[in-house]
Amino acid sequence: MRNDDLDLDLRADRDELHDFTPRAPHAKRQKSLVLQVALGVFLGGLALWLVQLGATAIMAKLAMGTFQFGG
């Protein structure tokens, strides 16, 4: 028996387009997301740098023995 004799329709059916309502592309939304990510990376790096600076200052004071507790 050959495949021509089976008369099977193996093609995929197309999706019904009347059920799908496309949204308008939002270029501003993507640009805003990029700016939010860039700002988050920058502020995160700045916060990390400030924490490192404070920890280094405290360690330097402890190493030199000039750290005073309570004033």
MOPAC internal coordinates of N, CA, C and O (Angstrom, degrees):
PM7 1SCF
backbone

  N    0.0000 0     0.00 0     0.00 0    0    0    0
  C    1.4398 1     0.00 0     0.00 0    1    0    0
  C    1.5370 1   108.23 1     0.00 0    2    1    0
  O    1.2310 1   121.27 1   -48.21 1    3    2    1
  N    1.3064 1   115.17 1   131.79 1    3    2    1
  C    1.4589 1   120.68 1   179.94 1    5    3    2
  C    1.5198 1   110.54 1   -95.39 1    6    5    3
  O    1.2310 1   120.71 1   -16.98 1    7    6    5
  N    1.3426 1   116.24 1   163.02 1    7    6    5
  C    1.4622 1   120.70 1   179.48 1    9    7    6
  C    1.5245 1   112.29 1   -66.57 1   10    9    7
  O    1.2310 1   120.38 1   154.95 1   11   10    9
  N    1.3135 1   116.87 1   -25.05 1   11   10    9
  C    1.4630 1   119.57 1   179.55 1   13   11   10
  C    1.5218 1   111.27 1   -67.73 1   14   13   11
  O    1.2310 1   120.59 1   153.85 1   15   14   13
  N    1.2996 1   116.49 1   -26.15 1   15   14   13
  C    1.4583 1   119.87 1  -177.37 1   17   15   14
  C    1.5304 1   112.42 1   -77.91 1   18   17   15
  O    1.2310 1   119.58 1   161.82 1   19   18   17
  N    1.3433 1   118.41 1   -18.18 1   19   18   17
  C    1.4653 1   120.42 1  -173.67 1   21   19   18
  C    1.5255 1   112.95 1   -80.87 1   22   21   19
  O    1.2310 1   119.63 1   152.97 1   23   22   21
  N    1.3236 1   118.32 1   -27.03 1   23   22   21
  C    1.4580 1   123.09 1   179.27 1   25   23   22
  C    1.5407 1   111.66 1    55.26 1   26   25   23
  O    1.2310 1   121.37 1  -131.02 1   27   26   25
  N    1.3154 1   114.99 1    48.98 1   27   26   25
  C    1.4617 1   120.03 1   176.59 1   29   27   26
  C    1.5214 1   109.27 1   -95.98 1   30   29   27
  O    1.2310 1   120.83 1   -43.37 1   31   30   29
  N    1.3081 1   116.01 1   136.63 1   31   30   29
  C    1.4588 1   120.98 1   176.79 1   33   31   30
  C    1.5255 1   108.01 1   -99.91 1   34   33   31
  O    1.2310 1   120.42 1   -79.33 1   35   34   33
  N    1.3283 1   116.80 1   100.67 1   35   34   33
  C    1.4551 1   121.49 1  -175.83 1   37   35   34
  C    1.5240 1   112.30 1   -97.95 1   38   37   35
  O    1.2310 1   120.08 1  -171.58 1   39   38   37
  N    1.3144 1   117.44 1     8.42 1   39   38   37
  C    1.4544 1   120.12 1   179.55 1   41   39   38
  C    1.5261 1   110.56 1   -76.95 1   42   41   39
  O    1.2310 1   121.11 1   -34.96 1   43   42   41
  N    1.3289 1   115.49 1   145.04 1   43   42   41
  C    1.4641 1   120.27 1   179.66 1   45   43   42
  C    1.5233 1   110.06 1   -75.03 1   46   45   43
  O    1.2310 1   120.94 1   -38.32 1   47   46   45
  N    1.3093 1   115.80 1   141.68 1   47   46   45
  C    1.4560 1   120.74 1   176.50 1   49   47   46
  C    1.5187 1   109.08 1   -78.43 1   50   49   47
  O    1.2310 1   120.90 1   -34.81 1   51   50   49
  N    1.3185 1   115.89 1   145.19 1   51   50   49
  C    1.4559 1   120.15 1   177.28 1   53   51   50
  C    1.5286 1   109.25 1   -76.95 1   54   53   51
  O    1.2310 1   121.50 1   -33.09 1   55   54   53
  N    1.3257 1   114.73 1   146.91 1   55   54   53
  C    1.4644 1   119.27 1   175.11 1   57   55   54
  C    1.5174 1   109.15 1   -68.05 1   58   57   55
  O    1.2310 1   121.06 1   -33.03 1   59   58   57
  N    1.2951 1   115.57 1   146.97 1   59   58   57
  C    1.4563 1   120.05 1   177.80 1   61   59   58
  C    1.5244 1   108.42 1   -76.10 1   62   61   59
  O    1.2310 1   120.26 1   -60.69 1   63   62   61
  N    1.3073 1   117.12 1   119.31 1   63   62   61
  C    1.4614 1   121.33 1  -175.77 1   65   63   62
  C    1.5142 1   112.83 1   -77.53 1   66   65   63
  O    1.2310 1   119.39 1   161.51 1   67   66   65
  N    1.3303 1   118.77 1   -18.49 1   67   66   65
  C    1.4610 1   118.67 1  -178.94 1   69   67   66
  C    1.5302 1   111.05 1   -74.17 1   70   69   67
  O    1.2310 1   119.23 1   164.74 1   71   70   69
  N    1.3313 1   119.07 1   -15.26 1   71   70   69
  C    1.4631 1   121.29 1   175.72 1   73   71   70
  C    1.5282 1   111.83 1   -85.26 1   74   73   71
  O    1.2310 1   119.84 1   166.77 1   75   74   73
  N    1.2980 1   117.91 1   -13.23 1   75   74   73
  C    1.4558 1   122.42 1  -174.72 1   77   75   74
  C    1.5104 1   109.61 1  -108.22 1   78   77   75
  O    1.2310 1   120.35 1   -56.47 1   79   78   77
  N    1.3286 1   116.94 1   123.53 1   79   78   77
  C    1.4594 1   120.81 1   176.52 1   81   79   78
  C    1.5233 1   107.95 1  -111.15 1   82   81   79
  O    1.2310 1   119.56 1   -70.66 1   83   82   81
  N    1.3062 1   118.44 1   109.34 1   83   82   81
  C    1.4629 1   120.69 1  -177.62 1   85   83   82
  C    1.5241 1   111.26 1   -69.87 1   86   85   83
  O    1.2310 1   121.07 1   -35.54 1   87   86   85
  N    1.3250 1   115.55 1   144.46 1   87   86   85
  C    1.4574 1   120.75 1   176.40 1   89   87   86
  C    1.5194 1   109.25 1   -91.03 1   90   89   87
  O    1.2310 1   121.34 1   -26.50 1   91   90   89
  N    1.3003 1   115.04 1   153.50 1   91   90   89
  C    1.4612 1   119.84 1   177.02 1   93   91   90
  C    1.5283 1   108.47 1   -72.92 1   94   93   91
  O    1.2310 1   119.89 1   -38.59 1   95   94   93
  N    1.3097 1   117.82 1   141.41 1   95   94   93
  C    1.4720 1   119.24 1   178.72 1   97   95   94
  C    1.5192 1   111.07 1   -66.70 1   98   97   95
  O    1.2310 1   120.96 1   -41.32 1   99   98   97
  N    1.3261 1   115.77 1   138.68 1   99   98   97
  C    1.4582 1   121.15 1  -178.64 1  101   99   98
  C    1.5164 1   108.75 1  -111.82 1  102  101   99
  O    1.2310 1   120.49 1   -84.79 1  103  102  101
  N    1.3171 1   116.66 1    95.21 1  103  102  101
  C    1.4632 1   120.55 1   178.61 1  105  103  102
  C    1.5307 1   110.06 1   -70.63 1  106  105  103
  O    1.2310 1   120.54 1   146.74 1  107  106  105
  N    1.3287 1   116.58 1   -33.26 1  107  106  105
  C    1.4587 1   119.50 1   179.99 1  109  107  106
  C    1.5214 1   111.07 1   -66.54 1  110  109  107
  O    1.2310 1   120.47 1   141.35 1  111  110  109
  N    1.3103 1   116.70 1   -38.65 1  111  110  109
  C    1.4600 1   120.11 1  -178.71 1  113  111  110
  C    1.5222 1   110.31 1   -63.17 1  114  113  111
  O    1.2310 1   119.58 1   137.05 1  115  114  113
  N    1.3122 1   118.40 1   -42.95 1  115  114  113
  C    1.4519 1   120.88 1  -179.97 1  117  115  114
  C    1.5252 1   110.41 1   -68.19 1  118  117  115
  O    1.2310 1   120.05 1   140.20 1  119  118  117
  N    1.3187 1   117.51 1   -39.80 1  119  118  117
  C    1.4551 1   120.65 1   178.30 1  121  119  118
  C    1.5164 1   110.32 1   -64.71 1  122  121  119
  O    1.2310 1   120.46 1   139.34 1  123  122  121
  N    1.3198 1   116.72 1   -40.66 1  123  122  121
  C    1.4517 1   121.10 1   179.29 1  125  123  122
  C    1.5268 1   110.38 1   -64.12 1  126  125  123
  O    1.2310 1   120.14 1   140.21 1  127  126  125
  N    1.3059 1   117.33 1   -39.79 1  127  126  125
  C    1.4591 1   120.52 1   179.48 1  129  127  126
  C    1.5199 1   110.47 1   -64.60 1  130  129  127
  O    1.2310 1   120.35 1   139.61 1  131  130  129
  N    1.3166 1   116.93 1   -40.39 1  131  130  129
  C    1.4630 1   120.62 1   178.38 1  133  131  130
  C    1.5264 1   109.94 1   -63.38 1  134  133  131
  O    1.2310 1   120.62 1   137.32 1  135  134  133
  N    1.3232 1   116.43 1   -42.68 1  135  134  133
  C    1.4624 1   119.71 1   179.09 1  137  135  134
  C    1.5240 1   111.71 1   -66.25 1  138  137  135
  O    1.2310 1   119.94 1   142.38 1  139  138  137
  N    1.3256 1   117.71 1   -37.62 1  139  138  137
  C    1.4615 1   121.01 1   178.28 1  141  139  138
  C    1.5173 1   111.11 1   -65.23 1  142  141  139
  O    1.2310 1   120.31 1   138.78 1  143  142  141
  N    1.3271 1   117.01 1   -41.22 1  143  142  141
  C    1.4635 1   120.30 1   178.63 1  145  143  142
  C    1.5189 1   110.36 1   -66.15 1  146  145  143
  O    1.2310 1   120.34 1   136.23 1  147  146  145
  N    1.3294 1   116.95 1   -43.77 1  147  146  145
  C    1.4749 1   120.33 1   179.33 1  149  147  146
  C    1.5260 1   110.67 1   -62.95 1  150  149  147
  O    1.2310 1   120.08 1   137.82 1  151  150  149
  N    1.3229 1   117.46 1   -42.18 1  151  150  149
  C    1.4623 1   120.77 1   178.80 1  153  151  150
  C    1.5241 1   110.91 1   -65.59 1  154  153  151
  O    1.2310 1   120.05 1   140.30 1  155  154  153
  N    1.3163 1   117.51 1   -39.70 1  155  154  153
  C    1.4597 1   121.10 1   177.72 1  157  155  154
  C    1.5156 1   112.63 1   -63.86 1  158  157  155
  O    1.2310 1   120.44 1   138.94 1  159  158  157
  N    1.3230 1   116.76 1   -41.06 1  159  158  157
  C    1.4660 1   120.61 1   177.91 1  161  159  158
  C    1.5232 1   109.92 1   -65.15 1  162  161  159
  O    1.2310 1   120.49 1   136.63 1  163  162  161
  N    1.3310 1   116.66 1   -43.37 1  163  162  161
  C    1.4626 1   120.54 1  -179.79 1  165  163  162
  C    1.5278 1   111.45 1   -63.92 1  166  165  163
  O    1.2310 1   120.28 1   132.00 1  167  166  165
  N    1.3288 1   117.08 1   -48.00 1  167  166  165
  C    1.4616 1   120.09 1  -178.58 1  169  167  166
  C    1.5268 1   111.61 1   -67.91 1  170  169  167
  O    1.2310 1   120.25 1   144.84 1  171  170  169
  N    1.3152 1   117.12 1   -35.16 1  171  170  169
  C    1.4639 1   120.23 1   176.06 1  173  171  170
  C    1.5137 1   111.35 1   -64.56 1  174  173  171
  O    1.2310 1   119.97 1   138.36 1  175  174  173
  N    1.3074 1   117.65 1   -41.64 1  175  174  173
  C    1.4619 1   121.42 1   177.09 1  177  175  174
  C    1.5152 1   111.58 1   -65.65 1  178  177  175
  O    1.2310 1   120.40 1   140.47 1  179  178  177
  N    1.3307 1   116.85 1   -39.53 1  179  178  177
  C    1.4564 1   121.00 1   178.28 1  181  179  178
  C    1.5249 1   110.91 1   -64.70 1  182  181  179
  O    1.2310 1   120.20 1   136.89 1  183  182  181
  N    1.3254 1   117.23 1   -43.11 1  183  182  181
  C    1.4621 1   120.60 1   178.70 1  185  183  182
  C    1.5239 1   110.85 1   -64.62 1  186  185  183
  O    1.2310 1   120.51 1   138.80 1  187  186  185
  N    1.3121 1   116.63 1   -41.20 1  187  186  185
  C    1.4641 1   120.05 1   178.31 1  189  187  186
  C    1.5253 1   110.93 1   -63.39 1  190  189  187
  O    1.2310 1   120.52 1   139.78 1  191  190  189
  N    1.3167 1   116.62 1   -40.22 1  191  190  189
  C    1.4629 1   120.73 1   179.26 1  193  191  190
  C    1.5294 1   110.58 1   -64.97 1  194  193  191
  O    1.2310 1   119.89 1   139.31 1  195  194  193
  N    1.3434 1   117.81 1   -40.69 1  195  194  193
  C    1.4644 1   120.65 1   179.34 1  197  195  194
  C    1.5284 1   111.67 1   -66.23 1  198  197  195
  O    1.2310 1   120.30 1   140.53 1  199  198  197
  N    1.3118 1   117.03 1   -39.47 1  199  198  197
  C    1.4685 1   120.40 1   176.86 1  201  199  198
  C    1.5202 1   110.01 1   -64.12 1  202  201  199
  O    1.2310 1   120.40 1   137.05 1  203  202  201
  N    1.3119 1   116.84 1   -42.95 1  203  202  201
  C    1.4648 1   120.33 1   178.73 1  205  203  202
  C    1.5287 1   110.73 1   -63.88 1  206  205  203
  O    1.2310 1   119.96 1   140.22 1  207  206  205
  N    1.3211 1   117.68 1   -39.78 1  207  206  205
  C    1.4555 1   121.99 1   178.92 1  209  207  206
  C    1.5233 1   110.92 1   -63.36 1  210  209  207
  O    1.2310 1   120.36 1   135.33 1  211  210  209
  N    1.3268 1   116.91 1   -44.67 1  211  210  209
  C    1.4606 1   120.95 1   178.21 1  213  211  210
  C    1.5208 1   112.07 1   -64.08 1  214  213  211
  O    1.2310 1   120.27 1   136.88 1  215  214  213
  N    1.3322 1   117.09 1   -43.12 1  215  214  213
  C    1.4601 1   120.29 1   179.09 1  217  215  214
  C    1.5225 1   110.92 1   -64.63 1  218  217  215
  O    1.2310 1   120.34 1   141.44 1  219  218  217
  N    1.3056 1   116.96 1   -38.56 1  219  218  217
  C    1.4766 1   120.52 1   178.44 1  221  219  218
  C    1.5163 1   110.56 1   -65.95 1  222  221  219
  O    1.2310 1   119.85 1   139.50 1  223  222  221
  N    1.3321 1   117.89 1   -40.50 1  223  222  221
  C    1.4627 1   121.35 1   179.14 1  225  223  222
  C    1.5229 1   110.74 1   -64.27 1  226  225  223
  O    1.2310 1   120.31 1   137.42 1  227  226  225
  N    1.3285 1   117.01 1   -42.58 1  227  226  225
  C    1.4678 1   120.57 1   179.07 1  229  227  226
  C    1.5287 1   110.46 1   -65.61 1  230  229  227
  O    1.2310 1   120.20 1   137.86 1  231  230  229
  N    1.3254 1   117.22 1   -42.14 1  231  230  229
  C    1.4659 1   119.90 1   179.12 1  233  231  230
  C    1.5299 1   110.86 1   -65.75 1  234  233  231
  O    1.2310 1   119.75 1   143.82 1  235  234  233
  N    1.3093 1   118.07 1   -36.18 1  235  234  233
  C    1.4670 1   120.69 1   178.34 1  237  235  234
  C    1.5242 1   110.77 1   -66.38 1  238  237  235
  O    1.2310 1   120.68 1   138.32 1  239  238  237
  N    1.3377 1   116.31 1   -41.68 1  239  238  237
  C    1.4659 1   119.20 1   177.87 1  241  239  238
  C    1.5246 1   110.66 1   -64.81 1  242  241  239
  O    1.2310 1   120.01 1   139.63 1  243  242  241
  N    1.3197 1   117.58 1   -40.37 1  243  242  241
  C    1.4635 1   120.47 1   178.49 1  245  243  242
  C    1.5241 1   110.90 1   -66.03 1  246  245  243
  O    1.2310 1   120.55 1   140.69 1  247  246  245
  N    1.3293 1   116.56 1   -39.31 1  247  246  245
  C    1.4748 1   119.99 1  -178.88 1  249  247  246
  C    1.5294 1   111.30 1   -67.58 1  250  249  247
  O    1.2310 1   120.39 1   145.01 1  251  250  249
  N    1.3251 1   116.86 1   -34.99 1  251  250  249
  C    1.4625 1   119.84 1  -179.71 1  253  251  250
  C    1.5153 1   112.27 1   -86.51 1  254  253  251
  O    1.2310 1   120.01 1   169.77 1  255  254  253
  N    1.3058 1   117.59 1   -10.23 1  255  254  253
  C    1.4656 1   121.23 1   178.44 1  257  255  254
  C    1.5006 1   113.53 1    77.73 1  258  257  255
  O    1.2310 1   119.01 1  -159.41 1  259  258  257
  N    1.3034 1   119.50 1    20.59 1  259  258  257
  C    1.4701 1   121.61 1  -178.37 1  261  259  258
  C    1.5250 1   112.00 1  -103.17 1  262  261  259
  O    1.2310 1   120.25 1  -170.33 1  263  262  261
  N    1.3154 1   117.13 1     9.67 1  263  262  261
  C    1.4743 1   120.82 1  -179.34 1  265  263  262
  C    1.5268 1   108.25 1   -81.61 1  266  265  263
  O    1.2310 1   119.86 1   -53.09 1  267  266  265
  N    1.3274 1   117.87 1   126.91 1  267  266  265
  C    1.4560 1   121.95 1  -179.21 1  269  267  266
  C    1.5164 1   109.12 1  -114.57 1  270  269  267
  O    1.2310 1   121.22 1   -49.00 1  271  270  269
  N    1.3157 1   115.26 1   131.00 1  271  270  269
  C    1.4633 1   120.31 1   177.53 1  273  271  270
  C    1.5225 1   109.22 1   -92.95 1  274  273  271
  O    1.2310 1   120.50 1   -56.98 1  275  274  273
  N    1.3023 1   116.65 1   123.02 1  275  274  273
  C    1.4610 1   120.83 1   172.96 1  277  275  274
  C    1.5165 1   115.18 1    79.33 1  278  277  275
  O    1.2310 1   119.29 1  -163.63 1  279  278  277
  N    1.2848 1   118.97 1    16.37 1  279  278  277
  C    1.3936 1   119.01 1   165.19 1  281  279  278
  C    1.4374 1   125.42 1   107.18 1  282  281  279
  O    1.2310 1   120.10 1   180.00 1  283  282  281

